[in-house]
């Protein structure tokens, strides 16, 4: 065993999380924590781990960026033909994890997946910088390519094709929404006695959530 790694540890002492501290609505609670993460000027507070599964049941995870959230769920954008896009189409369920180390906080979100509307995807696509829109056309995400030169050549070709920047949204590119049925808020505490409060959607009632404390 590498003792240098095994000895890496930190005692979390910043805050606690009590049932009396939280909002009964998990989306309001997330909004509060997310606002605090932004106010703390954390690097990319909207970065989140997206975990999916392959058709064979193998886990698959990567970091993506949250681009919108409301009472309907949590939205990110991608190439629908990418590995994650295909996995979400095959098994439309996902797990999101936010880790805000400086605040000693973690949020875990479980739910089903749906594509956002074409209008929502269009609105976000056309709000992106020009080069990001070109990039959505340039990359056949997750596909094997011979070299970086392939990407750069294709990017240059697209710059010449759309000199005025009037680039349509690719039909294979758009948003996914994670519609949660469970959201857990984790606050680090001393001696590894962390606070974990879990919201679980009450069956057949989309506006009611049960809140339970989990052992760390």
Secondary structure, 3 states (H helix, E strand, C coil): CCHHHHCCCCCCCCCCCCHHHCCCCHHHHHHHHHHHHHHCCCCCCCEEEEEEECCCCCEEEEEEECCEEECCEEEEEEECCCHHHHHHHHCCEEEEEEEEHHHCEEEEEEEEEEECCHHHHHHHHHHCCHHHHHHHHHCCCCCCCCCHHHHHHHHHHHHHHCCCCCCCCCCCEEEEEEEEEEEEEEECCHHHCCEEEEEEECCCCCCCEEEEEECC
